Amino acid sequence: MKPSVLIIYTGGTIGMINDPLTGELKSFDFNLIDEHVPELNRLNVDMTTISFSTPIDSSNMQPENWVEIGELIEANYSKFDGFVVLHGSDTMAYTGSALSFMFDGLRKPVIITGSQLPIGTIRTDGKENLITAIEIAASKDSSGEPIIQEVAIYFEYHLYRGNRSTKDSASNFQAIKSPNLTELAAAGVNIEYRHEILYRTTSTDLTVQKAFNKRVALIKLYPGIDFTIYKSVFDRAKVDGIVLETFGAGNAPKSADLEQLCSEFITEGGYILNITQCNTGKVQHGMYETSSLFDRIGVISGADMTAEAAVTKMMSVLANSDREDVSQCLSENLRGELTI
Ligand code: ASP
């Protein structure tokens, strides 16, 4: 029997064509995808497509849209061998992270892809991305188990873990990278999987955590930063969690304002997660004097998480975990998103 793949089109450049009259890029009816990519008919895969009622530029993606994608996968989980989510590249890494935290017990591939040029243009990167993403979503090992059992992003010959990915280029075909974890697979003549790093769940059943707490803020430090400008971000009436993007191995300038804002925020029940602005390496509290404050006042180390993973993890954990579990969930490795 042919493997079956559900393709969910959310929007983004991949599903656009040039309107011959106006020259503008617009979304086409994705149910007619095989008219634009006739090669799909030669894949040995049964494909079904579903489209968002109004496809969106991924800059407009909201947690509600992550839930919509998650619910489509949940409702169709037993009917398909794998899932391909077509998505704009701008916020693809946020969706790749958010979906990974939503699904506990996932044992099928959820492959997100998109493109830098519309699928209807001659030099499009969309065809290869789409075809290989479908092939990966349909792939099983010799015992009939899906090879990928996690949320991943396929872009320009590379498959990355969703919650390790980041948008790296606004113009190169290689738009997505995974700076702190090697690729899960490389597509050349063959698709070479790195079996030793593929994520495997220990949960038996699929559960989908659909709540996200939007009372989360992200602050990137810079030399000269005046923390009093950010006072309202540390206001517990409005904010439950803050991701701090610090320097190097998790360092911040010595500042009485920062110390006071952070410690009051935490004492009042807020959570602060420390991640680094560096692309590679990780936060190590106490390595320098400029980070030892954080351990003392209860800031949590985000290790080598991307900003995308840190923000979505905080949104998910704050909405779905009991109060006494939040700190532990934030610091531990839930879905392969960090290296302890
Ligand atoms: N702005 C587009 C989007 O993210 C870019 C893309 O599709 O890659 O939806």
Boltz pocket constraint, residues with backbone or C-beta under 6 A from the ligand:
constraints:
  - pocket:
      binder: B
      contacts: [[A, 11], [A, 12], [A, 13], [A, 14], [A, 56], [A, 57], [A, 58], [A, 59], [A, 87], [A, 88], [A, 89], [A, 90], [A, 91], [A, 114], [A, 115], [A, 116]]
      max_distance: 6.0
